Amino acid sequence: MPRLADNPLSALIFMISPASLEVLRMSTKEQLEYQLLRLWLPLETDLQAFLSACAEAVAWLDGERMKSAQGLLQLSELLRDSGAASGKPLSAALIWDQDSLQVHWEGQSNPSVLLKAESYRVEKEQLERLREYLSARFEVIDSETLRWQNQQMAAHYRQTKEDMEAELNELQQALDSRQLELAKSIMAAETDSLTNALNRRAFDDYAPKAYYHAKRQRQEEMSLLLIDLDYFKEINDEHGHRQGDEYLRHVVTVMESLIRSGIDRVYRIGGDEFAILFHAGAKAACSKALKLLEQLDWSVSIGIASLDLLEGDNSFVEFYELADSALYDAKNSGRGRVAVAGCRERGEKGCRQPCMLLQEPSD
């Protein structure tokens, strides 16, 4: 068999899939009509293989290489278009018919002529050797072998798909784990380790955003309660820091029992200073403050600022300062009291109680 390197058109040869090749026996009609090669063209590589076989046949029969190269370019487009139109693998055959080398395929109207013997005669023996060469050059595969190879390819595809899905699942699990770790890290960074309340860092990050969001919504209410423990220093001095720590945890437990989980938030913003971001107006904030005073034995001072009592376009810093100023008023009025920023007279603007609550615990 001629070696690939010995063929002058070997540069046109492409690697092909043996599973897609089928060389059929040459018919032996006396009028010199031979089927030299038939090939299925499901893939571009198979099409290129068929074209290279056509080029070798032209060279074998001493055809004009330049002219045949131009014809092969046109043939490649015709075969691609026919395959796309049929929607299934195309079958093409290389045939010597009377005095010309032709390509026939399914759905064609006219064969494509690659070479015409006008000035010389092609002998039957020459065509037989060409058929044998093509048969040796393009491996003959029977239908059973093709079916087996297709099954192997399908199994490989399924396995590859399963491996990719498993890998994607592992990547997703790793991503979920990293996101969970990140969420835990953020939570740890924003949580007070002693009381498990949110800390000052969390307050500084979230409270301004919530405030400006509520202002934009206009109809959304918000109140800020600043709470100071009136006698925490005395507790530490008389009973020790361990008892003081227990008292801080008790204060947070009481505060969290009075808010709506997932809506309102409790913060420890200093040693004995706390804040509650309460998504409600002044009336509801006053009610919560009174309950907090009662449950903590009137031992805290509370300052309240509410959006519904504000006038003008206040920044969050100004909003915070109003609550802080109200807290200062409450402490300077004898402690164990609530002051509401924005109230100037008894019952003004819907305040449930006078601006300064002077209630004492009942006997």
Phi, psi and omega in degrees: 000137178297141177283155181301319183293337182281345184275131184294340180251027183296338180294343180273353185281136178241155174295137185231162178272117181302332184293342184256007184256142175214111178261121182261160178295144179284134175287155187239049176289145182295334182278023176055058171245113185237135168267111186272327184198139171232137186219135172277141187238064180284335184236162178299325179296325178290322177298316179296324177296317180295319179296320179293325175296320177298318180297320178295322179296319178299315180296321181298323183268015176062040178277171179281118187292317183296314181296319181291327178298318177296319178296324180292326177297315178295320180297320181300319179293318179298316182292321177298314181296319180294319178295319179294322182289324183284333180073015179211165180304135183267140175254126180235146182232141175259119189228138167263118183236108180062275183228021182214152176265119188235158172243126178246144175210165183297136176081004182283154173264320177222142178292157177265123183267122179264331184206138178232125182274093182265325187247006178210165184251133175265120182275156179300322180296323179296317178293325178295316178296322178296316179300317180295321178298312180296324178297320179283325182291319180249111187306133178278127179233127180279170186298324180294319178296318177300317180297318179297316180295322176297321177296321178295318179296319179296319178295320178296320178298314180298317180295319178298318178297316179297319179296318180294319179295320178295320179294318177297322179295319177296318179297320179295319178296319178295320178295316178299320180296317179295320179295321178295318178298319179296317179298320178295320179296317179296317179297318179296322181288338183250013182243135175288121186293335182279313187254348185067010170283163173294150185258185183297323179299316179295322179297312181296332181279317189267317189302314178299320180298315181295321181297310182291328176296316180296322179294320180294325181286339177067309183276350181276132182264153177203141176226147176244122177253121173256127187237134178235132179282121189289327189234031184293322179299319179296323178297315179298316183292321186273326188243354179093164185290331179296316177294324177298320178296319178297322179295320177299317179295323178295318179301315180295319179301317179295315180300314183292335178287343184260354182251171177265118182298133180085353180243303178265162185222143177250133181233142166259109187255000178196186182304306178234030180241137183227161176222145173236122174265109191246119182276072178198170181276186186297320182299312179292324179296319177298318180299314179296321180296320178296318178296321179295317177302314183296315184287341177255023173057038174057035184252016178228159174244142186228132172244137185236135168235134182231143180299324184286354177253000184274150173235135181091180183262088183272142172280171178294323178301317178293322177299314179297318182295328176295316178295321180293322178294321177295321177298320178298318178298318181296317182292320182285352179261011175117005179065169181063036185221169177238132173240139182245121179293136177102345177270133179239333179227160182302127176076008184290142173055035173080011177297132185291326180236168172307156184303322177249114181275115184255020182293140175251153177299137180287154180290000000 
